[in-house]
Amino acid sequence: STALSQRFSNSTPLSQRIGVGLGVTDELFGLAIAHSQVRPFYQYGAMLSSIPLWCVGTSAGIVAGQLLPARVVTALSVSLFGMFLAVIMPAARTDRVVRICVLVSFAASFAATHLIPFTMAWSSGTRIIVLTIVIAAVAALICPVSDEPEQGEDHAA
């Protein structure tokens, strides 16, 4: 939700920004960054189907994780990384700032896991959260999104 903050229209009320931020999943993030501007009601509509289905899929994954052999569960965990790449790569191909953020996140994750002593002790989840917040904040400060859409940008919902 931090990464989407600059994609809202200046006239978008705080309540709608919070509503969208509370419902962001990987898939909804991918939908949001595919457009030049976040439209709250478009996101709410997407949330109506994706969040319940996400919960059903998560529940099915929990059940399957208990029934499948450990080797299969380990092999399937790789698919989570594949899904992340499928969500972020289209934007990284077309947006230089997103591409740089993805590359910086890979390097920073490696450094935080293997090279920086105090972050090596953190859990992987803590490292991911801290890196996400720091990289998104730095990108927003260094490369703010213009209030004026560029010519030729996608404006369709």
Disulfide bonds with the S-S distance in Angstrom:
none
